[in-house]
Amino acid sequence: MTRTKVLLSWSSGKDAAWALHALRQAGDVDVVGLLTTTNEAFGRVAMHAVRESLLEAQAEAAGLPLWKVPLPWPCPNEAYEARMAQACASAVAEGIGAMAFGDLFLEDVRDYRIQKLAGTGLAPLFPIWNPDTAGLSRTMVAAGLKATLTCVDPRALDAAFAGRAFDAGLLADLPAGVDPCGERGEFHTFAWDGPMFRHPIPIHRGGVVERDGFVFADLVPA
């Protein structure tokens, strides 16, 4: 039986990376590409602020083609939705039947994805939907997923967490009320090693800056 071709929404973070691992482990679909929104003005992954060169290194390590959706800055929601609609149409034209997301428990986000894919020809998939993020975060770390915090919301988490490794020490240090996977936007990560990659992506930490109310740790290819 022919397996459904799937495009994975790829933020460059740990949840997207874990979703790739989960889809491959399940083996009932064929992941054929990683779709990422990038900031045209800065050449970075939207929100995570990861350099495009590192994004490209991730795709190479995952052994998958990268589908970039460049967004203007600032980006009104209408522009975002128009460019995503174009990407969906291109995917369907290439025989892709589903789009997968690394969402964990936010029902409003899931509902938005389902609504926007309705009628496109792409079915929504949520391979790691799991409200037990404490258990999931420990599972990720135990499986060898390695990631670095690239963005912190200082309203939820101290700025000193920017640039830290996503590991058992970090999980132990997170304040009460902060989701262990940062699912409410408390932090974002860059995944650089794990079972979903053929090899690690060498990085070192650059400067830390505060911009637009968030704290960003710049990661540089090593």
N, C-alpha and C positions, 0 to 999 in steps of 0.2 A: 504494500500500500504506500502511495506517495505521501510523504510527510509535509505538513503545512510549512511554508517558508515564513519565517518570523523576522521582523525588524525590531531590535531592542532599543528602547529609549535610553540613551547613554549619557549620564551626567558627569562621568569620570570618577564618581564616588564609589564607596564600598557597597551600597545597596544595589546599584546597577551591576557592579561586578559580581555580586552574589547571585543576582537574578540570572546572569549569564551561566554561572556555574550550575544553578538549579535547573535551568532549561536543558543544559547538556546532560546532566545526570538523569533527568527524566527520560530523555531520548525519544519523545514522541513528536517533536517538532524539529525543524532545521533552522537554526539561527544563521541568517545570511548577511547581516550587517548591523552596524551600530549607528544610531541616529542621534546627533548632538546639535543643540543650538549654540551658536557662538556669537560673541559681541564683535560686530564689524569694526567698531571704533578702536578696540583695544587688542583684537586678535586673541581673545581668551574665551574659555567656556563660560557661558552665561551663569551667573550667580556663584559658581565655584571658583571663578577667576583663574582657572588653570591655563597655562600657556598652550597654544594650539600645537606646538611641537611635542609637548608631553601627551596631549590627547592622541596625536598621530602615533606616538610610540606605544600607547596603550593598544590601539587598534592592531598594530603590527604584532604585539606580544599576544594578543587574543586570536590572531590569525583571521581577522575579519575586515572587510572593507568599511570605511568610515563615510557616513552620509552627513555632511555638514549642512546645517540650516543657518545661514548668517542672518543676524538680526540687527536692525539699526539701534543707535543709542542716542537718546532714550528710545524705548520701544513701546509704543501704545499697544494695547491688547489686540486691536484690530490688525495691526501689522503682523504680530505674532501668529494670530490664527490664520491669516491669509497665507503666510509662508509655510506654516505647518500643513495647511490644506494642499498646497502644491506638492510638498514632500509625500503626503499620503497618496496623492494621485500618481506620482512617479513610482511609488512602491507597488501599487496595484497594477500598473502598466508592466512591471517586471515580474508579475506572477506571485508577489508576496501577499499572503492571506491574513496576517495578524501582526499586531504591534504589542510588544511586551513592555511592562513597566516595573520598576523596583519599589513600588509603593508598599507600605507596611500596614497602616491602619487608618489613615485619614479618609473617612467616607466621602467628604465633599470633593477631595481631589480625585478619588476613584470615580465618583459620579460624573465629574467634569470630563475625564478621559472617555468614559463610555459615551457620553452625550456627543462629544466632538468626533468620535469615530463612527457614530451611527450613520449609516448610508454611504460610507466611504468605500466599503468593500473590505475593510480591515477589521478583524475581530480583536477586541481588547483582551490581553492576558495579564494576570497578576501572579507570577509564579512564586513570590515569597511573601504574599499577604499573610501577616502574622502579628496579632496584637501583643504577643509575648516578646517584646523587643529586648528585655533583659536576657532571656534565654538565647535569642537569636544572636545578639551581640557576642555572647560568650562562644557560641558555636562558630561564628565567623573567625574569631581570634584563634580558637583551637584548631581550625582547619588550615591555618596558615595564611589567611588573608591579612595583608599588610597595607595600611593606609595612613595618611597624614592629614591632620586637620588644616584645611586651607582657608576656611572662613568661619568666623565666630560671631554670633549676635551678642554683643556685650550686655544687652538688656536681660539675657538669660544665662550667660556664662562668662566668667572672667576672661578678659582679653589675653591673659597669659596662656590660655589653652590653645591659642592659634599657633600652629606649627608642631604641636605635639603628635606623637604616634597614637593611633587608635589601637590600644592594646589593653591588657588586663590592668595595668597600672592606671591608665586613663579611666577605665570603667569604674575602678575603685574610688577615684577622686572626683567623679562627677557629683555635683550637689543634688540633693533630693529635689525632685520636680523636673530635672532635665532628663529627657528621654535618652536611654543608652545608645540609640541609633541616631539621635538628633532629628527624629522624624518631624518634629514641629518647627524645624528651622533653626534650632539652637546652634548647630554647627554643620558644616559640609566638609567632605573629605576628597582626597585623591588616592585611589587604589593603585599601588605600584608593584604588588606581588600577590601571589595566591594561586589556587588550583585552576583558576580560569585563564591564567597566562602561561605562555610557553617558557618565559624567562622573566626575571625581575626587570623593572624599569629604573635605571639608576638616576637618583635625584639628590640634590642637596638643598638646604633651606636658604633662601635669600632674605630680604628684608620683610619687616612686618609694618603694614600701614593701616590707618583707619580711613575709610571712605564711605560716604553715603550711609553712615550709621552702623557700619559693619567693620570688623577687624579682619584683615587678609594677611596670610602668610604666603609669600611668594615662593614657589618651588621652581628650581632651575635644573635643567638637564645636567647630569654629572658627566 
